[in-house]
Amino acid sequence: MTSFQWTQRYGSIALVTGASSGIGEQFAYQLAEKGFDLLLTARREVLLQPLKDKLERTYGVSVTCIVCDLSDPAKVDSLIEQLLPMDIGLVISNAGYGVLKGAYLSTELAALEAMYRVNSLAPARIAHALLPAMVVKGRGGFIFTGSIEGDAVFPWSAGYAASKAFLHSLVQALWYEVKGSGVDILLLAPGATDTEAPLKQGISRDKLVGLMSPATVAQQALAQLGARPHFTPALRNRLLVGLLRWLPRKLAISMAGYGMQQTMDKSS
Ligand SMILES: NC(=O)c1ccc[n+]([C@@H]2O[C@H](COP(=O)([O-])OP(=O)(O)OC[C@H]3O[C@@H](n4cnc5c(N)ncnc54)[C@H](OP(=O)(O)O)[C@@H]3O)[C@@H](O)[C@H]2O)c1
């Protein structure tokens, strides 16, 4: 699609959550290049403001920053209130993170629950609020960033993987429910991507194999919107998940747990 066709297809305003860094920031660049006016949200205003300035200067689009902590349901409510009157055509629900890799039982419950609210509940609420208007208009698109961890079982990352599994199940069911309405839905399930995320989970970037650039992940996801319900960038990642889903459950869980333990040990 040309830039003009993108805004014709989805409308002229796009929302990106988790736009302050990594994959979300790259979505923001690529959507601005396609001519979308942008609503960017995250907590770090110090990163959003310079990004807004750069996008407006470079692409001549209009960018609005909304600072919001998605782990706070009241703030999600007020974000949704702000968004509802706007004619948003494309949503990139990308904000998310993982707590430090390690034993579920050693991870503070409050930290796990905050992560569930950001990774699972906030996207579910945003979808529930914004999708109906798109369906009525017969036009719109939603990309949700999950993870390959949401497609299999990953010991030592149990809470994060479970939070993404919730999202994967919900989004793919939604894809079916709105199919034919003119609204495209895509679950993006990236593998290791070169952003701040791995380090925040205690994993060194040089210990990760097949690290992808966030720009490539965003670009490939946009190319798949409307073509399928689920997309994992990189053949290597697709083969890994395919294997973990195909093997007998006990063996698959043991393999994933062993692999995660190795990566954690090498990073420490
Ligand atoms: N990098 C990987 O290897 C990888 C692999 C699979 C899936 N993913 C997924 O890809 C998505 C983007 O992550 P990334 O790799 O680009 O890492 P990142 O650079 O750390 O980006 C995470 C984004 O989420 C936002 N965010 C985190 N907590 C938030 C909160 N409480 N409220 C609002 N926004 C919040 C961050 O903004 P603020 O900190 O400014 O709030 C940031 O913009 C996430 O959903 C992640 O789970 C990443």
The ligand as an ORCA input file, in Angstrom:
! r2SCAN-3c Opt
* xyz 0 1
  N      12.305     -6.806     22.975
  C      11.948     -8.069     22.961
  O      12.799     -8.984     22.932
  C      10.484     -8.436     22.934
  C      10.131     -9.749     22.562
  C       8.795    -10.094     22.530
  C       7.827     -9.159     22.833
  N       8.182     -7.899     23.205
  C       7.098     -6.951     23.522
  O       7.231     -5.815     22.696
  C       6.580     -4.712     23.325
  C       7.484     -3.505     23.255
  O       8.641     -3.757     24.032
  P      10.091     -3.311     23.553
  O      10.860     -4.537     23.260
  O       9.989     -2.287     22.519
  O      10.692     -2.751     24.921
  P      10.788     -1.260     25.488
  O      11.716     -0.458     24.668
  O      11.086     -1.450     26.946
  O       9.334     -0.683     25.291
  C       8.276     -0.915     26.184
  C       7.278      0.216     26.030
  O       6.168     -0.044     26.920
  C       5.957      1.103     27.721
  N       5.497      0.737     29.043
  C       6.066     -0.118     29.933
  N       5.401     -0.113     31.076
  C       4.380      0.775     30.947
  C       3.350      1.239     31.794
  N       3.241      0.828     33.073
  N       2.467      2.162     31.328
  C       2.578      2.631     30.062
  N       3.540      2.223     29.193
  C       4.439      1.315     29.638
  C       7.332      1.775     27.818
  O       7.174      3.166     28.049
  P       7.507      3.911     29.436
  O       8.574      3.139     30.137
  O       7.933      5.279     28.991
  O       6.197      3.914     30.148
  C       7.887      1.542     26.420
  O       7.464      2.548     25.546
  C       6.220     -5.159     24.738
  O       4.856     -5.486     24.777
  C       7.085     -6.378     24.927
  O       6.517     -7.278     25.865
  C       9.487     -7.505     23.243
*
